[in-house]
Amino acid sequence: MQPTKVITNKVRFSYLHVWEPTTVEGGDKKYSVSLIIPKSDTKTHAAILKAIEAAKVAGKDTKFGGKIPAGLKTPLRDGDIDREDEAYANAWFINANCTTKPGLVDRDCNAILNQDELYSGCYGRASITFYPFNSNGNRGIACGLNHLQKLSDGEPLGGRSTAESDFAQPVEDSRRRSQTKPSSYGTIPTHTTAADGRQAGVQDPGRADPYPGKQQAFSRIAKAQERIHHARL
């Protein structure tokens, strides 16, 4: 393998644009990804540093005029310093891009065709190559994206959600709701039985009487019938 090339261990993909090229600030359209590398992965970190040094040597004569400049820009950055993002905490990161579509495969090296399978937040490995550049006095080392291999799913980044997370809460079963229903007369049980203490002719104390003059009318009728009865006697 060429000294400027690295195959990472398991990293996290962020700002993933590998299905269609995108442009940033009017620049050329490119495929790109941000690789989040845990600081515990010292092997990948060491391999990247070594490849960056090899890219510096490669560009000494071709890009830097026979001398490696001090303070060259490099693509390896510290997530704890350069990003205010929880996903980048305790991690290094590299932004890699390319002008031709990268190869995209799964754990078994089968081509990934479904765009939903590869997204910002999932985990995998990356094949990347470092190269020197000198453009209008802007000199440094950049990272080219070769291929990506997805290894496992992860919590989506950038606002994307999964069906599992959206429907994690069980649906409310209307049959489990309280056996009462609202009414303009107060709360009325849906089932009235003698066992409930509400027999015919007994006013429910928790329910307003829809005919407030009914009892008085019955009383007047009863008294009139009583007078008629005594008169007949």
C-alpha positions in Angstrom: 0.0 0.0 0.0 1.3 3.4 -0.9 2.7 5.4 2.1 0.1 8.2 1.8 -2.9 5.8 2.0 -4.7 4.8 5.1 -7.5 2.3 5.8 -9.0 3.4 9.1 -10.4 1.3 11.9 -14.1 1.8 12.8 -15.0 5.5 12.7 -18.2 7.4 12.5 -19.5 9.1 9.3 -20.7 12.6 9.6 -21.7 15.2 7.0 -22.1 12.4 4.6 -22.5 13.4 0.9 -21.6 10.3 -1.1 -24.7 9.7 -3.3 -24.6 13.1 -5.1 -21.8 15.6 -5.2 -22.4 18.9 -3.4 -20.8 22.3 -3.6 -19.6 24.5 -0.8 -19.5 28.3 -1.2 -19.6 28.1 -5.0 -16.7 25.6 -5.3 -16.5 22.5 -7.4 -19.0 19.8 -6.7 -17.5 17.0 -4.6 -18.4 13.9 -2.7 -17.5 14.2 0.9 -17.6 12.9 4.5 -16.3 13.9 7.9 -14.6 11.0 9.6 -14.9 11.0 13.4 -12.1 9.0 14.9 -12.2 8.2 18.7 -9.0 9.3 20.5 -8.8 5.8 21.9 -8.0 4.5 18.4 -4.3 5.2 18.6 -3.5 2.9 15.7 -5.6 4.9 13.1 -4.2 8.1 14.6 -0.6 7.0 14.2 -1.2 5.8 10.6 -2.8 9.1 9.6 0.2 11.1 11.1 2.6 8.9 9.2 0.7 9.3 5.9 0.6 13.1 6.3 4.4 13.1 6.7 4.7 11.0 3.6 2.5 13.5 1.7 4.7 16.3 2.8 7.8 14.5 1.5 6.0 13.8 -1.8 5.1 17.5 -2.2 8.5 18.8 -1.3 9.7 19.1 -4.9 6.4 19.0 -6.8 4.4 21.5 -4.7 6.7 23.3 -2.2 9.7 24.3 -4.2 12.2 21.9 -2.7 11.5 22.7 0.9 8.8 21.6 3.2 7.3 24.8 4.7 6.8 25.1 8.4 3.2 25.2 9.7 1.6 23.5 6.8 -2.1 23.0 7.0 -3.1 19.4 7.6 -6.6 17.8 7.6 -6.3 16.1 11.0 -8.2 18.2 13.6 -9.2 17.9 17.3 -12.9 17.6 17.9 -12.6 18.9 21.5 -11.0 22.1 20.2 -12.3 22.8 16.7 -15.9 21.6 17.1 -18.7 22.5 19.6 -20.6 19.3 18.8 -21.2 16.4 21.2 -20.6 13.9 18.4 -17.0 15.1 18.0 -16.2 15.0 21.8 -13.0 13.0 22.7 -12.3 12.4 19.0 -10.1 13.5 16.1 -11.8 14.2 12.7 -10.8 14.5 9.1 -12.8 16.0 6.2 -12.3 13.9 3.1 -13.6 14.5 -0.4 -13.3 13.5 -4.0 -14.6 14.4 -7.4 -15.5 10.9 -8.5 -18.1 8.8 -6.7 -16.5 6.6 -4.0 -17.0 2.9 -3.7 -19.7 2.1 -1.0 -19.8 -1.4 0.4 -21.3 -3.2 3.4 -19.5 -5.5 5.9 -19.4 -8.3 3.4 -18.1 -6.0 0.7 -21.3 -6.1 -1.2 -22.2 -2.8 -3.0 -24.6 -0.6 -1.1 -27.4 0.5 -3.4 -30.0 1.7 -0.9 -29.3 5.3 0.1 -31.1 4.8 3.4 -28.4 2.2 4.4 -25.6 4.8 4.5 -26.2 8.0 6.4 -24.6 10.5 8.8 -24.2 8.8 12.1 -23.5 5.2 11.1 -20.2 3.6 11.6 -17.6 2.0 9.2 -14.2 2.1 7.7 -12.7 4.6 5.2 -10.0 4.3 2.6 -8.4 7.7 2.3 -5.3 9.1 0.6 -3.3 12.3 1.7 -1.8 14.6 -0.9 0.0 17.9 -1.0 -1.5 21.1 -2.6 -0.4 24.6 -3.4 -3.1 26.8 -4.8 -2.5 30.6 -5.0 0.0 30.4 -2.2 -2.4 28.3 0.0 -0.2 25.3 0.8 -0.9 22.2 2.8 -2.0 18.5 2.9 -5.5 17.5 2.0 -7.4 14.2 2.4 -8.9 12.4 -0.6 -11.8 10.0 -0.2 -11.4 6.6 -1.9 -14.1 4.3 -0.5 -16.4 3.7 2.5 -17.4 0.4 4.1 -20.4 0.4 6.5 -20.0 -1.7 9.6 -22.9 -0.9 11.8 -25.8 1.5 12.3 -25.7 4.4 14.7 -27.9 7.3 16.0 -28.5 9.5 13.0 -26.8 12.9 13.0 -28.1 16.2 11.6 -31.8 15.8 12.6 -32.5 12.6 10.7 -34.5 10.1 12.7 -35.3 6.4 12.4 -38.7 4.8 12.3 -37.8 2.9 15.5 -37.1 6.1 17.4 -40.2 7.9 16.1 -42.6 5.1 17.1 -40.8 3.9 20.3 -43.8 5.0 22.5 -46.7 2.5 22.3 -50.0 3.8 20.8 -52.6 4.8 23.4 -55.4 2.2 23.5 -58.7 4.0 23.7 -60.2 0.9 25.5 -57.9 1.5 28.4 -59.2 5.1 29.0 -61.3 5.9 32.0 -64.9 4.6 31.6 -66.3 8.2 31.8 -67.1 10.7 29.2 -67.6 14.5 29.4 -71.0 15.9 29.4 -72.6 19.4 29.7 -74.1 18.0 32.9 -70.8 17.0 34.4 -69.0 13.6 34.4 -71.5 10.9 33.6 -70.6 7.2 34.0 -71.0 5.3 30.8 -72.5 2.3 32.6 -75.2 3.0 35.3 -76.2 0.0 37.5 -77.9 -0.5 40.8 -74.6 -1.5 42.2 -73.4 2.0 41.5 -75.9 3.4 43.9 -77.8 5.2 41.2 -81.2 3.6 41.0 -84.2 5.0 39.1 -85.6 8.1 40.6 -82.4 9.0 42.6 -80.7 12.1 41.6 -76.9 11.8 41.0 -75.3 14.4 43.4 -72.4 14.9 41.0 -74.8 15.7 38.1 -76.7 18.9 37.6 -80.5 18.4 37.2 -81.3 19.2 33.5 -84.9 20.0 34.7 -84.6 22.0 37.9 -88.4 22.7 38.2 -89.5 19.1 37.8 -89.6 18.1 41.4 -91.5 21.3 42.4 -94.1 20.5 39.7 -94.5 16.9 40.9 -95.0 18.3 44.5 -97.7 20.7 43.4 -99.6 18.0 41.5 -99.4 15.6 44.5 -100.8 18.3 46.8 -103.7 19.1 44.3 -104.6 15.4 44.1 -104.6 15.2 47.9 -107.0 18.2 48.1 -109.3 16.6 45.5 -109.3 13.3 47.5 -110.3 15.1 50.8 -113.0 17.0 49.0 -114.6 13.8 47.8 -114.6 12.5 51.3 
